Amino acid sequence: MTYTNRRTVLAGLAGAALGATILDTLTASPAHAADQYTCNTDLYTKLAGQEGTLFARRYKRHEMVDASDGQRHPFNRTTIMALHGGGIEGGTSELCLAIAGYHPATLVASPAGGPAYDYWMFEGLASSGNGDLHVTSTHNDDAVALSMAAGSLNVLSLHGCRKEQAGAPAGEPEAVVVGGLNTTFKTCLHEEFQAAGFRTIDGSTVPALAGENPENICNRTLLRKGAQLEMTTELRQSLFDAGHFSRLERPTHTNERFTAFAAAARRAIARLEAGPDQAQL
């Protein structure tokens, strides 16, 4: 199949500010409870003037230049997203940055020399009630986020959920539900997470967390398919030093399990990008 879509041009920059020092709400509000805002545009309109204090948007789109008529340079392949970062679904912002190839506290390339991926995050900055800022994945109409998804072959979207929502086995609440429409990506993620010692659950067995709606931003890629991770609260907490799960503490208190989880996701991406469906435009 030949793909004719091209990357769209971004208009505008979004800033991020840090605030609030109390512990974030540990549970997620996903697909889960009724959202207060119909879409991101609705949220931005009703909360106009509060970006940087109540919520933030952070993204990075790596520069790509093709100034040669003698060779071809590839387009972006994979974008990492955390639609409900900051205090909404704790831990997803830090994982988004780490999987993209950046230290969550300093934004220094990590691992040094490793591949870096584009990323986009929406984050709750309030001291409490960040769940009110949740906008479900199928209703995300942020222009930058949509353009980044549409200009990528793959999107890996990170989310938080409760163990009950994930259907995690009794006594084993630390689990990640692997969803999305890209079955190859899902297989790579399952295998790499399991090899790293993490319990995975097939999203197709958990309809509310399956991420299979074509309108889910993880699937609004050049290939019209992507992957979504729904991580239980217990799993996300286990990736940080005990007692340091507040929004301001998490970036500097990641642990070995955090590193292992991010590395497993990066290995899955590398395997995916080496596959035959990662055609060049």
N, C-alpha and C positions, 0 to 999 in steps of 0.2 A: 504494500500500500504506500502511496506517496502522500506526504503531508505538506500542505501548502500554507498552513498558518505560520505567521512570523511573530516574533516577540513584539509586544506593543511598547510604546514609550511611556515611561512613568512621568506623572505630573505631580510634583509636590513632595515635600519631605515631611516625615512624621517624627516627632521628638518623643523621648521617654524621660520621665523624671522619677526619682525614687522618693518614697515617703513612707509613712506609717512604720511603726516598730513593733506592733503587737502581733501575736501569732495569727497567721492566715487561717481562714476557714479550711478545714482539712477535707471536707467532702465536696463532691462536685455537684453542679446543678443541672447537668446535661439533659438531654433528650428525655428527659428526666422530668423536670417540672416545666410549667408553662413559662415561656420567656416574657419579660416585660416589654421588650422591643421587638418589632416585627422583622427588623434587619439592621445591619450596621448603620445604614444611612439614617434610619429612624433614631438610633441611639445617638449618633453624632449630632443630629438636629436638636433633639431634646436636651442633650447635655452640652450644648455649644458653650465654649469658653472654659470647659472643665478638663480638656485634654492636658495632661501633664500633672494634674492634681488628683483627679478621680480615675482616669484611665490613660493609657498610653498605647502608641503604636510604634513598633520598632521593626526595621527591615534592613536587609542588605542585598543589593543586586550587584553582582560582580561585573566589572567592566569587561566587555568583550569587543575586540577590534579586529576587523578583517580589512587590512589595507594592502593586501597582496593580490595580484591577479594570477599568481603562479601556484597558489595553494589555497586550500579551503580550511577555515577555522570552524570548529563545532559550536553549535548553539548550546544553551544551558540544558542540562539533562534533568537534574533533580533539585527540588525546592523543599525545605523543611518548614513546617508551619506549627504554631501553637496558637490556636484561635481563642483559647481561654486561659491565658497565662497570668503571671503575677499572682494575685490573691484569689483568682477564680478557681482554678484547678492547679493547686500548688505543685511545683516541681516541673511543670511542662515547659516553662520558659527556659529554665536551666538546661533541660535535656535538648530543647530545640537548638540552643546555641552550641552545645557540646557535639551533637550529631552533625551540625553544620560545619564543625571544625574550629570552634572558638571557645576559649575559656569563659565560663559564664560570669566571672567576676571582672576580668580584665579585658575581655574580647581579643586577647592575643591569640594568634593562630595556634591551635592545639589539636592534634599533634603537629609540631613544626614540620613543614614540608608536605603535610598530608593534603589530600584533596579538600577543598572548601566548597560548600554548597550555599546557594542563596537561601535566605530565610525571611519569614514574616511572622510577627507576633502581635497579638492584641492582649493587653495586660490590665488587670484591675489593680488600682493603687490605693484604694480606700482602706481604712483601718479595720473595717468590718462591712459585711453585706455585699461583698464583691460578687456573690452569686447572682445578684440582680443585674449584672452587666452581661450575663450569658446570652449569646445569640447563637442559635443552633447552626450547625455546619451548612445545612442546605439553604439557609437564609443569609449567609455571609455575602454581602454585595459591596464590600470595600473595593474600590477601584484598583488600588495597588495590589491587593491580595489576588483579585481575579486575574489581573494582567500577568502576575507572576506565575500563577497556576497555568494559565492558557499558553504561556511561553515556555513551559517545561514539559519534558516527556513524562516526568514522574513527580508526584507530591507524596511526602510522608507527613501526615497530620497527627499531632500528638494531643491526647485528651486524658482526663482523669475521670474515674467512675468509682462507685462503691462496690465492695465485694459481692453484695447481694445482686447488684445489676449485672455483674460479670458472670455470676453463677459459679464463683470460685468454690472449690471443694471445702467442706467443713474442716476447719483446722489448718487450712492452707490458703489464707486470704491474699497472699502476694502473687498476683497473676496479671498478665497482660492479654487483652482480647485483640487479636489481629484481624482487622477487617479491610474493606475496600474491594474494588472490582478487579484489581490486578492480581490474578491468582499466582503468577510467577513471583511477584514481589512478596505476596503473603507466604509462599513456600520458603523463600529465602529468609524472611524474618522469623518464621517458626523455627527453622533449623538452626539459625545462628543464636537466637535467644535460648533455645533448649540446650545447645552445646555450651553456652555460657552459664547454665544452671538456673535459668528462669523458666517458670511455668507459663505456658501459653495456652490460650483458648481460641478455638476457631470462631471467628466472628459470625460465620454462617449459622452457628448454633445459638446465637444471641441476637435475634432480630433487631432489638432496639439499639444495639451497638455495632451492627454489621457494617455500617459505612458503605452500603451498596446502592444507595440512591444516586442516580446519575447527576443530580443537582448538588450533591455533597461536594464541597470544594476540592476534596482530595481526588475526585474523579473528573474534575473539569480541566484536564490536561490535554496536551496534543494527542495523546493516545486514548483519551476519554476513559482513563482508568488510573487508579492510584491505590494507596494504602493508608490505613488509619490504625492507630494504637490507642486503646482505651486501657489505662493502667489503674489498678485499684489503689485506694488511698494507702493501704498497707505497703504495697510495692513502692510507691513513690516515697513514702517516709523512710523506707529501708535504704534508699539511695543517698541519704544525708546523715551526718553525725547526729546521734540521739540528742534531742532537746534543742535542735537548731533548724527547725522547719519553718521558721517565719520567713516572709518574703525577703527581708533585708539580710538574713543570715545564710540562707540557702546557697547563694553564689560562692561563698567562701568556706562552706562546710560540706562539700561533696565527699563521698567516700569511695572505696574500692569497687563497691557494687555499682555505683553511679558510672564509674569509668568503664566497667565491664559491660554495662547495659548500652552505653553510647557506642562503645567499640563494636558490639554485636550488630547494632543497627547500621553502622558504617560498613561493616563487612557485607551485610545484606544488600546495601545500596551498590557496593562495588560489584557484587555478583550480578545484580540486576542490570547494571549499566554495561556489562560485558556480554549481555544476551543479544540474540539475533533481532529482537524487535526494537532495539535502540537505534533505529535507522537515522542516518544523517539527512537533514533537509537539503 
